Amino acid sequence: MGLTTKFNPLFCRMFSRKNLALVAFSTVFSLLLAELVLRAVSPKAANFNHHQLYCEYDSLLGWRKIPNAKGHHKTSEYEVLENINSQGIRGPEYPLRKDSGEQRIIVLGDSFSEGYTVEFEELFSEVLKKKLNAEQPEHRTEVINFGTGGYSTDQELLCFERDAVHYSPDETVLMFCVNDPWFNNQSRYYNRGFKPLFIPEGDSLRLTNVPVPTMASRSFFSKTKDWLLENSELGRRLKNIRDNIRYAADEQSVPDEWRIYQKEKTPEMEAAWQVTAALLDRLRQKTAVAGSALTVFYIPEKTEVYVADWQDFLKTYSLEPGQFDPAVPRQRLQAICDSLQITLIDPTSVFVEKAATNPAVPRYFKHDWHWNAHGHHLAGEILTIFFEGKN
């Protein structure tokens, strides 16, 4: 006599729920265990995310440095304590009213300008201040650096109009980074958050995306992904694996902002340069009204200074050398500044010469890619020579 099994739907549902609960528990437990193991074996300094800076939401600029904050930046390459004053400026308190006979130089820029990778005394703006005061003691100079990580030309313009202009600058230096044009035409910057967006209309600019949306307005998926990349070692490792697979399969494309090196003109990059030119023109007009002379300082990327780094850039994205040229953004910026009669300082040749004649002294960090103390010192020296020539 054969055995018969009676089908019990309730038993199957209970069994299925137990299995699902067991699978869910095992998955969560495995992920947590993997996260703990990776955190234990990974260098703590490597967990630093350069988008996690000491900033807060700003309805006009998107974000700004937190007033009165003290920020500790630590990686395998540097350890810096950043002090921010009551006005959200890195450094000491600066009075709005300048002393009689004092020359004031305002610096606008991004993370290169903020310089959170070096001590305050090593900043190029402090090097400039000390050298000018030492060599021209009869004319005291104050340099106030408004640099904030992640800013592009649009935010730097708004920063001047709302904040910096009140310090009565005699000179304004705009530090121009190679990724500025692309983000001048974007409403968000990486994980830092949303930002203002100017739209060219005829001969003027229309400001949009203000008040800037908060990060809370992102989708649940975006919030989760950003949180994992910022806080999870496992999440970062999985992203690296995905990127390596894409690279091995020749599927890794050039990030949009780095297409600025492409020789062939594209509609997207031309639109980015169009708004950049309009922003520089507006800043030129605003500084002139304030009685401040505008100078643009081009920040050469590491790939523009070291041949090996440029070759690595081409190899990483499987690019044809004839299609990309490290000189393209400098040439475009020079043409814009010439048309607007704005002085442009392009220190690339000096950085290249120093790299060739003294390769034992690097001026960029190996992994971080920002200037180290030597890079800041060189930039400060170049600016000193420029301002000494003006006086």
Stockholm file with secondary structure:
# STOCKHOLM 1.0

chainA/1-391         MGLTTKFNPLFCRMFSRKNLALVAFSTVFSLLLAELVLRAVSPKAANFNHHQLYCEYDSLLGWRKIPNAKGHHKTSEYEVLENINSQGIRGPEYPLRKDSGEQRIIVLGDSFSEGYTVEFEELFSEVLKKKLNAEQPEHRTEVINFGTGGYSTDQELLCFERDAVHYSPDETVLMFCVNDPWFNNQSRYYNRGFKPLFIPEGDSLRLTNVPVPTMASRSFFSKTKDWLLENSELGRRLKNIRDNIRYAADEQSVPDEWRIYQKEKTPEMEAAWQVTAALLDRLRQKTAVAGSALTVFYIPEKTEVYVADWQDFLKTYSLEPGQFDPAVPRQRLQAICDSLQITLIDPTSVFVEKAATNPAVPRYFKHDWHWNAHGHHLAGEILTIFFEGKN
#=GR chainA/1-391 SS CCCCCCCCHHHHHHHHHHHHHHHHHHHHHHHHHHHHHHHHHSCGGGGCCTTCCSEEEETTTEEEECTTCEEEEECSSCEEEEEBCTTSCBSSCCCSSCCTTCEEEEEECSHHHHCTTSCGGGSHHHHHHHHHHHHCTTSCEEEEECCCTTCCHHHHHHHHHHTGGGGCCSEEEEEECTTHHHHTTCSEETTTEECCEEEEETTEEEEESCSCCCGGGSCHHHHHHHHHHHHCHHHHHHHHHHHHHHHHTTCCCCCGGGGGGBSSCCHHHHHHHHHHHHHHHHHHHHHHHTTCEEEEEECCCHHHHCHHHHHHHHHHTTCCGGGBCTTHHHHHHHHHHHHHTCEEECCHHHHHHHHHHCTTSCSBCSSSCSBCHHHHHHHHHHHHHHHHHHC
#=GC SS_cons         CCCCCCCCHHHHHHHHHHHHHHHHHHHHHHHHHHHHHHHHHSCGGGGCCTTCCSEEEETTTEEEECTTCEEEEECSSCEEEEEBCTTSCBSSCCCSSCCTTCEEEEEECSHHHHCTTSCGGGSHHHHHHHHHHHHCTTSCEEEEECCCTTCCHHHHHHHHHHTGGGGCCSEEEEEECTTHHHHTTCSEETTTEECCEEEEETTEEEEESCSCCCGGGSCHHHHHHHHHHHHCHHHHHHHHHHHHHHHHTTCCCCCGGGGGGBSSCCHHHHHHHHHHHHHHHHHHHHHHHTTCEEEEEECCCHHHHCHHHHHHHHHHTTCCGGGBCTTHHHHHHHHHHHHHTCEEECCHHHHHHHHHHCTTSCSBCSSSCSBCHHHHHHHHHHHHHHHHHHC
//
